[in-house]
Amino acid sequence: MNKLTHTDESGRAHMVYTGEKPEQHRTATASGRIEMKPETLRLVEENMMKKGDVITVAEIAGIQAAKQCGTLIPLCHNITLDQVRVSLEADQKGLLATAIVRCTGRTGVEMEALTAVTVALLTVYDMCKAVDKTMTITDVKLIKKEKNDIA
């Protein structure tokens, strides 16, 4: 079994030291979905929800969430992000959220991408809960992560 990186010799949690690692171009992609009733999805797609434009607000919320990841999750580093893209697309069951996060740094941006997706989906839930009590957030996962040396 691999050694846990966020615990010291006595098992206490700590933030990993990354100061000696080389800076690299890092990218992470995450996705998740929210399932909803067809009538709810129609209201979202036609921009008829009382709280406003669900998709735009959720995408912006996801971007904001990625930028706050180091504040929300205790052992995450505060990372200067180069780009955050969050998109929501409709399908037959609801909305699929995808986040792509990029930085030039010493640690990855997986948590930022996962946080972006999760908060985007929670925002959809919040904006639609008055008309649909059956919504389900599901399948939040890391799709891929990359790191490339700086040329």
N, C-alpha and C positions, 0 to 999 in steps of 0.2 A: 504494500500500500504506500502511496506517495505521502510524504510529510506535508502536513498542513502549513501553509505559508503565513497565515494570519494568527498564529499562536506562538508564544515563546516557549522556552524549555520547560516552564512550569505549567503550561497550558493556558496561560492568560492571553486574551486577545490583544493584538496590537496592529498598527498600520505598517504595512510592508515598506521597507526602505528601498526606494528606486533611484536614489541620487547617483549611483555609479553605473546605471544602465544607459546604453546609448539611446539617443533620440531616434525614433523611427516614425515613418508614416503608418498610421494605424486606422483601420476601418472595421466597423462592426455593423451587421445587419440583423435586425430582429423583426419578428412578426407576431401577430395575435389576432383574434377575431372576437366579435360580439354577435351573437345570434339573437334575432328578434323576430317578432311577428311580421308577416308580409305587409300589413297595414302600416306598421311603424316604419318599416323601411321605405315605403312609398312616401310617407310624410317627410322623412329625412331627405330623400332624393328630390322631392318637389319643394324643399325649403319651406315647409309648412308648420314646423314645430314652433310652439309659442316662445321658447327660449331663444330662437334665432337659428342661424346657419350652423347646424350641428357639425358638419364635416370641417368647415373652416376653423371653427372654434376648437375642435378636438385636435386638429393638426397643429395649431398654435400652442395649445396646452402641452402637447407632446414635446415640442421644441423647448418650451420653457422648462419642462420637467428634466430633460436631458441636461440643461444648464444648471440645474439644482441638485444633481445626483450626489455630489460630494457632501451636500448639506443633509440630504435625506437618509443616506446609508452610511452608518458610522465609520466603516473602515475603507470607504472609497476615497481616492485622492481627488483633490480639486484639480480638474484638468481644463486647460484652455482648449476649447473646441474650435476646430476650423470650419466645420459644417455640420448641420443637423437638418435632415430632410425627413419629414413625416408625411405619409400619404394614407388616405382611407379610400378604399374601393368597394363598391357594392357588388354582392353576388346574390344568389337565390336565398341564402340563409341569413344574410345580414351584411356586416362590414368587415373587411380585412384591413388591418392596420400594418404598415411597414415603416420601419425607421432605419435610416442609414446615418451613422455618425462617424465623423472623421476628425483626427487630430494629428499633430506632430508632437510626439511625446515619448515618455519612458514607460508608460503603462497603457493597457488597452482601454477601449471604450465600450466593452460589452454591456456593462451595467447601465451606461448612459442610454444605449439603444433599447435595452429591455425596459428601463424606466420610461422612456419616451412612449413606447408602445402601450405600456400599462396605463399611464396617465391619459393618453389619448382615448383609450377604450373606456376608462372610468368617466371621462368627460362626456362621451356619447351616452353612457348609462345615466349620468346625472341629468342630461338635457332631455332624455326620452322617458325617464321613469314614470312620469305622470300619466303616460298613455300605454305603457307596456311594463307590467310587473314580472314578465317571464323571461326577460333578457338574460343571457348567460355569456360571461367573458370566458374564453377558452383558448387553448393552444398557444399561449404566450411562450415564445422560444427564441433562442439565438439561432439564426440561420447560418451565419458564417462570420469569421473574424480573420483579418489579415494584418500582417505587419511586414513592412518592407524597409530595407535600409535606405537611408538618405544618400543619394548619389553624390 
